[in-house]
Amino acid sequence: MYIKTVWAAYFSATQTTKKTVEAIAGEAAQSCGAAMKCWDWTLPQARTEGKAFSEEDVVIFGTPVYAGRVPNVLLGDFERISGGGAMAVAVCSYGNRHYDDALIELRDLLERRGFRVIAAAAFIGEHSFSQTLAAGRPDKEDLRIAKQFGARAAALAASLAQRQDGIESLPKLCVPGTEAPYRGYYRPQDRSGNFIDIRRVKPLTSEACNACGLCAKLCPMGSIALQDVRQFTGICIKCGACIKRCPQKARYYDDSGYLYHKEELEEGLKRRAEPELFFSSACGIEGE
Ligand SMILES: Cc1cc2nc3c(=O)[nH]c(=O)nc-3n(C[C@H](O)[C@H](O)[C@H](O)COP(=O)(O)O)c2cc1C
């Protein structure tokens, strides 16, 4: 088998997953002398179209962690992706709290779609809700680790591609988390232990808005009306795209539950979480 293309495939509303996945894929492609291509899976059109990969591809597949899991709004979209026997590297990026069962769930989703997951990693990205929690991550050090990880994943893919017995005999990659059925989605609580439900919360628009329409074009749910960006036509997943990427900084939340949760995360999670890397090996499992 011969590796023709290394793909950077990602859902990435505020582009932290994109940065990490592109760094991994760029280095992996260079290491194994393959072409690198990107598949940005964030907007509704790409997710509706789906994609079919083949055995000549190695796919670095990234999603952010939402509530300790793969974003549930993406689960249906996985059905339109076909692995076709491609080797895959599962990557989740999380906002310095934890990735809980997201990586194990992503591994399983990819395997179910016909990929062979040979390595996995949890990286850290600036939290979607915040400008201070994991601010600026992935940073220089994260990207150095991402590139190193890409080179090691490429070496592993190249050696597996040479194997006579094929990759079918590979044991399932072991990653942290609870095997299916996974734990429930992470639910934030207020000071009295009551659950905070932010599902219906939507961002507001200030007078600074000049109706450029960028937020409507960036919304992964396609939920902002282009003609009147103050109008929501669908759900808001709090991904942060319209808030963080607005050139006028005209979007904000005023919901007290959302703001309490954001501040609690910012105050409670000042320690620096570090990337975790996992590799499948012919004789078992290796993690670091
Ligand atoms: C709805 C929602 C839930 C999130 N839940 C978690 C979580 O459980 N743990 C965590 O550490 N980060 C969580 N985050 C933060 C994102 O995982 C993190 O910021 C990620 O890097 C964003 O990726 P992106 O820039 O590619 O969109 C959450 C973000 C959103 C929008």
The ligand as a MOL file (V3000), in Angstrom:
LIG
                    3D

  0  0  0     0  0            999 V3000
M  V30 BEGIN CTAB
M  V30 COUNTS 31 33 0 0 0
M  V30 BEGIN ATOM
M  V30 1 C -20.5970 24.0310 23.8430 0
M  V30 2 C -19.1660 23.8800 24.2140 0
M  V30 3 C -18.8000 22.9530 25.1910 0
M  V30 4 C -17.4540 22.7970 25.5380 0
M  V30 5 N -17.1200 21.8400 26.4380 0
M  V30 6 C -15.8290 21.6720 26.8100 0
M  V30 7 C -15.4610 20.6580 27.7380 0
M  V30 8 O -16.2640 19.8410 28.1610 0
M  V30 9 N -14.1600 20.5910 28.1400 0
M  V30 10 C -13.2220 21.4850 27.6970 0
M  V30 11 O -12.0810 21.4370 28.1550 0
M  V30 12 N -13.5330 22.4080 26.7410 0
M  V30 13 C -14.8130 22.5250 26.2870 0
M  V30 14 N -15.1390 23.4570 25.3290 0
M  V30 15 C -14.0530 24.2580 24.7230 0
M  V30 16 C -13.5950 23.7300 23.3610 0
M  V30 17 O -13.4500 22.3370 23.3820 0
M  V30 18 C -12.2300 24.3210 22.9790 0
M  V30 19 O -12.2040 25.6900 23.1580 0
M  V30 20 C -11.8230 23.9530 21.5510 0
M  V30 21 O -10.4420 24.2030 21.4280 0
M  V30 22 C -12.5800 24.7530 20.5160 0
M  V30 23 O -12.2460 24.2940 19.2250 0
M  V30 24 P -12.3670 25.1690 17.8900 0
M  V30 25 O -11.5180 26.3970 18.0880 0
M  V30 26 O -11.8180 24.2930 16.8520 0
M  V30 27 O -13.8040 25.5210 17.7020 0
M  V30 28 C -16.4600 23.6140 24.9400 0
M  V30 29 C -16.8480 24.5350 23.9560 0
M  V30 30 C -18.1740 24.6580 23.5840 0
M  V30 31 C -18.5370 25.6210 22.4960 0
M  V30 END ATOM
M  V30 BEGIN BOND
M  V30 1 1 1 2
M  V30 2 1 2 3
M  V30 3 2 2 30
M  V30 4 2 3 4
M  V30 5 1 4 5
M  V30 6 1 4 28
M  V30 7 2 5 6
M  V30 8 1 6 7
M  V30 9 1 6 13
M  V30 10 2 7 8
M  V30 11 1 7 9
M  V30 12 1 9 10
M  V30 13 2 10 11
M  V30 14 1 10 12
M  V30 15 2 12 13
M  V30 16 1 13 14
M  V30 17 1 14 15
M  V30 18 1 14 28
M  V30 19 1 15 16
M  V30 20 1 16 17
M  V30 21 1 16 18
M  V30 22 1 18 19
M  V30 23 1 18 20
M  V30 24 1 20 21
M  V30 25 1 20 22
M  V30 26 1 22 23
M  V30 27 1 23 24
M  V30 28 2 24 25
M  V30 29 1 24 26
M  V30 30 1 24 27
M  V30 31 2 28 29
M  V30 32 1 29 30
M  V30 33 1 30 31
M  V30 END BOND
M  V30 END CTAB
M  END
